Amino acid sequence: MLNSIQEIDAPQLAGWMDDESEQFHIIDVREMREISQGTVPGAKPLPLATLPARLHELNQTDKIIVICRSGVRSAHACMFMQEQGFDNVFNLRGGVIGWAQGNLPFAQVSVA
């Protein structure tokens, strides 16, 4: 599936979040200053520049949703992760912009 990025849109992700049977992780690859302004509830901050060094924190077999501002950086992260053997990664189409346009909730993250 390399070079074929799976995508999910904001309403679909919101549905997964409401479905307790869905098991997945959300990572936010924006910079910490961006993340501090709000993110998708439950998202783990993992700025794109740190992804190669921190990839070991993620399990290759888990379903992972990758988010950024518009969906571009997260698409790059998905491609990188696929190259590293992750095959269950999804790019949030439209990023947090799409999330906001859907009037979906944001979470505040402390970036001490």
Secondary structure by P-SEA (a helix, b strand, c coil): cccbbbbbcaaaaaaaaacccccbbbbbcccaaaaaacccccbbbbccccccccccccccccbbbbbcccaaaaaaaaaaaaaacccbbbbccccaaaaaaabbbbbbbbcc
